[in-house]
Amino acid sequence: MKAVHILIDGLRDDYEAVLAEMLVRFVEGVKDVASIRSLHLVSVLFDETVASTTEILRTLRSAGFSAKMYEPQPQLMGVSALG
């Protein structure tokens, strides 16, 4: 199993969040989907032997969503921006 987070620009309301989740659930191999509308994220758990991130992104983009992989930047502990 693999989990990915997808950033969707313009995930503005509950309807769009539900639509994005529904579309991703139709991709064969997807096991679970959750959206966090306030962060414009859709998290997907899938079997990478059946589905791929490319296929999931293609599904969202074909419906008009501006979707891209979300890769969080690591936070440095104890480092101050002021030095």
N, C-alpha and C positions, 0 to 999 in steps of 0.2 A: 504494500500500500504506500501511496505517496500523497502528501498534502501540499497544496499550493495556495497562494493568495493572489487574487487578481484584482487590480485596480481598475475601476470603471469610472471614467470621467462622466459626470452628469447623472449619477445614480441619485436622482432628486427626490423621489417619493416612493411610497410603499408599493405602488403598482409596478414601477420599474424594478424594484428589488425582487419582488415575487416573480416577475417575468424572467429576469436573469437567472434566478434559482431554477425555475421550471425548465428553461432551455438547457441548462447544464445537466439537470437530472436525466434528460433524454439521451445524453451521450452514453453509449454502452461502456460499462466499466466504472462509471461514477457511482460511488457508494453513499456519499453524503455531501450536502451543500448547505452553507449558511452565509447569509449576507449581513453586513454591518453597514447600513445605509449612511450613518453619520460619518463613517470613514471612507465611504465609496469602495468598500471591499467585498469581494465574494471569496469565501474559502471553500476549497473543494478537496475532498478525500476520494481518491480513485485508485483502481488497480492499474498500475503502469504497464502491465503485460497486455492489457486490453485497450486502454485509452491513452492519449498523450496530451500534454499541455497544448501542443499545436492544435489538436482537434478541438479542445475546449475553447481556446481563444478564437478559432475560426467560427465556431458555433455562435459565440457572443457577437463577434464582429459582423457576421452575416445578418444578424437581427438589428444592426445599426448601433450597437454599443461600441464605444471607444475603449477597448480592453487591452491591458498590458500586464505583464507579470509584475508583482509587487515584491521588491527585495528590500527589506528593512536595513537601514544602516546601523551598524553596531554602535552602541553607546560606550564611551570610555569612562570607566569609573574613576572618580577622584581627579579628573582633569578639569581645570577651570578655564573658561574662555578668556578670563582676564589675566591669567598667568599667575 
